[in-house]
Amino acid sequence: MELDHLVYATPDLDATVAELERRLGVRAAVGGRHPGLGTRNRLIGLGGRSYLEVIGPDPEQEEPAGPRPFLIDALDRAALVTWAVAVADLDAAVARARAQGYDPGEPRDMSRRTPSGDLLAWRLTPPERAGLVPFLIDWGAARHPTEDDLPRVKLVSLTVAHPDPGAVRPALAAVGATAVLTKEPAPRLVAELTGRAGRVTLT
């Protein structure tokens, strides 16, 4: 398993994209819209098949029936809310995690339209159950977002902070996730990125 993407949620997508461009020197590429969820995203490559997803409200959609994903409706600023690891067989990965005492949730189907109009479909475990422990994603035969020549920055480090790191370690191991574990007063994710314009810490 490997890092697929980091989820940087924001209440104002355009403002966050502009801020990242100012601080990193690259402008996030248009990703797409998530029909029915009230969100859209922009993407920045992190090298290989990993990327940063910047996701926020989509003003061109009607208000969704329920809350937007990733606690977007409750945010007053951009935040690194969770992350995803890629797996080749989602059902098998879920079974392995459950056998090790961690349940990532039932897989679900997802899709969105790319800017060119193509339908991009994938499967994942419920992101709302994730946080410090990543959700799992299986792209199947779909074209991976990093194949679209995204603007790139370098991911220097990814840290999982928790008051009791030992309490998180088994769940991370169960989903095959690799990150630096540190002890801090409050749980949080920390990603260090470097771009042409400098270094940025996302939390």
C-alpha positions, 0 to 999 in steps of 0.5 A: 500500500502507498500514499494516494492522496492528502485531503486538504478541506476548505470553506473557500476553495478559490481562496485556498488555491490562491494562498497555496499558489502564493506560498508554493509557486504552483497553481492547483489543477482543476479536478472536478465536481462531486455531484450530490455532495456539493463539492469540487476539488483542485489537485497538486501532484506530490510525486509518483502516484500521490497528490494533494486534494484541495476540496471545498464547496461548489457554488454551482451545485444546489445545497446537498441533502446532508453535510458536505464531506470532510467536515467542510461545512464546519470549517472556518479555515483550510485544514488537513483533515485526512489521507488515503492509501491506495490498494489494488484489491479493496475488499481484500484490504478491508478483510485484512484490516478487520482481521487485525482488529481495525474496521475501515468500513464498508467499501462504496462506489464513487465517481466524478466528471473530469474537466474533459467530461470523462467519468472517473470512477473508483471505490473507497472506504468511508472517508468520514470514518478516517482522520489520523488513520487513512481511508482506503481507495481502489482506482481499479481500471480508472485513470489515476489523477496523477496521470493528468500531468499535475503541477508538482511539489515535493512532500517532505514528510507526513506526521501523525500526532496523537497524545498516545501514539501507541493507541494509533499505531495498530490501526495504521499497521492494519491498513498498511499506512506509513507515517511518522508518529509523534506525541502531541497534546492534540491529534492532528496530521502535519504535512511538510511540502516544498515548491518553487516558492518555498516550504509550507506546513499543512495541518 
